Amino acid sequence: MNINDVDITQSQLPSSYLNHEIFLEIKSLCESYESLSFCCSSLSQGGISAILGIDHIIFTSLKGTLASIGLVLKEGYINDGYAIVRKYYEGVILDIYKSTYLLEKYNPMESLYVEMVEKWCKGEKELPKFKNMIQYLQRIERLKDILKYYDITEAGFYGIVKERCNGNMHYNKLSYMLLNNPDYYVSNRNGHLNSILKSIMAIFELHWACLFVLHPEYMTSCNYVNSLECGETPVENSQYWIASFAEDVFHKLWDKKIEVADYIKQKTELIFSSEIE
């Protein structure tokens, strides 16, 4: 955007901006994280001393981050929107790293706790820097196949998203500051909403692809447990039935990406509603 594209005589956000699809999409993503956080809230996690897993906290936090993006964009603060997209991406990478590290390092025969994550939970130690997390994830065998579809290298799509957000974070151009002023008319304002929407959808997809692979138990329905709690014999294989919210996310993200969809189905052994007799 060029400084000459600014017109201070127009001071109202147009309806095409306020009714942009990004706002409904963010609401939908938040609802998905809400359902996920509820589904995993009663599940314990090996390697940390918390009675219940910490993922409930992480998922509700990421939901809040996405909601914040929607709030600032609704007010016309596009520059801040980009900055929070970066925060969302870093939160997603942190969660993938934490989950992967616990799965790789947890060995109850040696220790009940994975020291680094345990100390992070207690506020006694920071997790590695973002760049080191990325490098670690690229080395791990259990993520190798899924990350073939998601280029998290510095030169890849996600690296480009991060750099674009960094430019806004650090005000590398005067035009980035103008993006935070809804009282000025800025050409292609909706184009920035399209860019942000594309970014958060890609980050969301990366996160959920890794979650399906790392924690398929988070994606299962409550039918099996409900049967046990009621003293009934669960339907055979119902422990593999996919939860409705997870199936909705799956179809939304991968119905047109057959190779990714087939890999996740094969890896998780989840049973979809169309497969239940």
FIVO-507370 format. One record per residue (C-alpha): residue in one letter; x, y, z. Coordinates in steps of 0.2 Angstrom, whole numbers, padded with zeros to 4 digits, always signed. Example, Ala and Ser with C-alpha at 12.3 -4.5 7.8 and 13.67 -1.06 7.14 Angstrom:
a+0062-0022+0039
s+0068-0005+0036
***
This chain:
m+0000+0000+0000
n+0006+0017-0005
i+0004+0033+0006
n-0005+0041-0008
d-0019+0028-0007
v-0025+0036+0009
d-0040+0048+0009
i-0044+0057+0026
t-0060+0063+0020
q-0069+0047+0022
s-0070+0041+0040
q-0083+0027+0041
l-0079+0008+0038
p-0090+0002+0023
s-0102-0011+0025
s-0092-0022+0014
y-0079-0022+0027
l-0090-0024+0042
n-0099-0039+0034
h-0083-0047+0028
e-0084-0066+0029
i-0069-0066+0041
f-0080-0062+0056
l-0091-0077+0054
e-0076-0088+0051
i-0067-0082+0067
k-0083-0086+0077
s-0084-0104+0069
l-0065-0107+0073
c-0068-0101+0091
e-0083-0113+0093
s-0072-0127+0087
y-0058-0123+0100
e-0072-0122+0113
s-0078-0139+0109
l-0061-0146+0109
s-0056-0139+0125
f-0072-0146+0133
c-0069-0163+0125
c-0051-0164+0132
s-0054-0156+0149
s-0056-0172+0159
l-0041-0181+0151
s-0025-0182+0160
q-0008-0180+0151
g+0007-0190+0155
g+0023-0181+0159
i+0016-0167+0170
s+0010-0166+0188
a-0007-0157+0184
i-0021-0169+0188
l-0030-0164+0172
g-0021-0160+0156
i-0016-0142+0152
d-0023-0143+0134
h-0040-0136+0140
i-0031-0120+0146
i-0021-0119+0130
f-0036-0122+0118
t-0047-0109+0127
s-0032-0097+0126
l-0031-0099+0108
k-0049-0096+0106
g-0047-0080+0115
t-0033-0075+0103
l-0044-0078+0088
a-0058-0068+0096
s-0046-0054+0099
i-0042-0054+0081
g-0060-0052+0077
l-0063-0038+0090
v-0049-0027+0084
l-0053-0030+0065
k-0071-0025+0069
e-0065-0008+0075
g-0054-0006+0059
y-0037-0010+0068
i-0030-0020+0054
n-0012-0018+0060
d-0016-0025+0077
g-0025-0039+0068
y-0009-0044+0059
a+0001-0043+0076
i-0012-0055+0084
v-0011-0067+0070
r+0008-0069+0074
k+0003-0072+0092
y-0009-0085+0086
y+0004-0094+0075
e+0017-0094+0089
g+0003-0101+0101
v-0001-0115+0089
i+0018-0119+0087
l+0020-0119+0105
d+0006-0131+0108
i+0012-0143+0094
y+0029-0143+0101
k+0023-0146+0119
s+0013-0161+0114
t+0026-0168+0103
y+0040-0166+0116
l+0029-0174+0130
l+0025-0189+0118
e+0043-0191+0114
k+0051-0189+0131
y+0038-0196+0143
n+0044-0213+0150
p+0035-0217+0167
m+0048-0231+0170
e+0061-0217+0172
s+0052-0202+0178
l+0033-0197+0181
y+0037-0180+0174
v+0045-0172+0158
e+0056-0159+0167
m+0056-0145+0154
v+0037-0145+0152
e+0034-0148+0170
k+0045-0133+0175
w+0036-0122+0161
c+0019-0127+0168
k+0025-0121+0185
g+0033-0105+0178
e+0050-0110+0183
k+0057-0111+0165
e+0054-0105+0147
l+0051-0116+0133
p+0064-0115+0118
k+0063-0100+0106
f+0051-0101+0092
k+0065-0105+0079
n+0071-0119+0089
m+0054-0126+0091
i+0052-0126+0072
q+0068-0135+0070
y+0064-0148+0083
l+0047-0152+0075
q+0055-0154+0058
r+0066-0167+0065
i+0053-0178+0074
e+0048-0194+0065
r+0030-0194+0071
l+0027-0178+0062
k+0037-0181+0047
d+0022-0187+0036
i+0009-0174+0041
l+0022-0159+0039
k+0025-0164+0021
y+0008-0155+0018
y+0013-0140+0029
d+0029-0131+0025
i+0034-0123+0042
t+0051-0118+0036
e+0057-0100+0036
a+0055-0099+0017
g+0039-0108+0017
f+0021-0102+0017
y+0020-0101+0036
g+0037-0092+0037
i+0030-0079+0024
v+0015-0076+0035
k+0026-0074+0050
e+0036-0061+0041
r+0021-0051+0035
c+0015-0050+0053
n+0032-0045+0059
g+0032-0031+0047
n+0016-0024+0055
m+0022-0028+0073
h+0037-0017+0070
y+0030-0004+0059
n+0042-0007+0045
k+0032+0005+0034
l+0022+0020+0038
s+0007+0012+0029
y+0007-0001+0042
m+0003+0012+0055
l-0011+0019+0044
l-0019+0002+0044
n-0023+0005+0062
n-0033+0021+0059
p-0051+0017+0054
d-0054+0036+0052
y-0044+0036+0036
y-0050+0028+0020
v-0037+0015+0014
s-0038+0007-0003
n-0039-0012-0002
r-0044-0013+0016
n-0054-0028+0012
g-0039-0036+0003
h-0030-0036+0020
l-0045-0045+0028
n-0043-0058+0014
s-0025-0060+0018
i-0028-0061+0037
l-0042-0074+0034
k-0031-0085+0023
s-0017-0084+0036
i-0028-0089+0051
m-0036-0103+0041
a-0019-0110+0036
i-0013-0109+0055
f-0029-0117+0061
e-0027-0131+0048
l-0009-0134+0053
h-0014-0135+0071
w-0029-0147+0069
a-0019-0158+0057
c-0006-0160+0070
l-0019-0163+0084
f-0027-0176+0074
v-0011-0185+0073
l-0004-0182+0090
h-0020-0183+0100
p-0034-0193+0091
e-0041-0196+0108
y-0046-0178+0109
m-0057-0181+0093
t-0068-0195+0099
s-0086-0194+0104
c-0092-0196+0122
n-0103-0211+0118
y-0091-0224+0124
v-0088-0216+0141
n-0106-0212+0143
s-0111-0230+0141
l-0098-0235+0154
e-0104-0222+0166
c-0122-0228+0164
g-0117-0246+0167
e-0121-0251+0149
t-0110-0261+0137
p-0103-0249+0125
v-0106-0252+0106
e-0092-0261+0098
n-0078-0249+0092
s-0088-0234+0099
q-0072-0228+0107
y-0066-0224+0089
w-0081-0214+0084
i-0077-0196+0080
a-0085-0182+0089
s-0097-0172+0078
f-0087-0156+0081
a-0071-0165+0075
e-0079-0172+0060
d-0086-0155+0055
v-0068-0148+0056
f-0061-0163+0046
h-0074-0160+0032
k-0071-0141+0032
l-0053-0143+0030
w-0049-0158+0020
d-0064-0163+0010
k-0055-0156-0005
k-0038-0162+0001
i-0040-0180-0002
e-0022-0185+0001
v-0022-0176+0018
a-0039-0183+0023
d-0034-0201+0019
y-0018-0199+0029
i-0027-0193+0044
k-0040-0207+0043
q-0027-0220+0041
k-0016-0213+0055
t-0030-0211+0068
e-0042-0225+0064
l-0056-0214+0069
i-0073-0220+0063
f-0084-0207+0054
s-0103-0205+0055
s-0105-0212+0038
e-0096-0228+0043
i-0106-0232+0058
e-0119-0245+0055
***
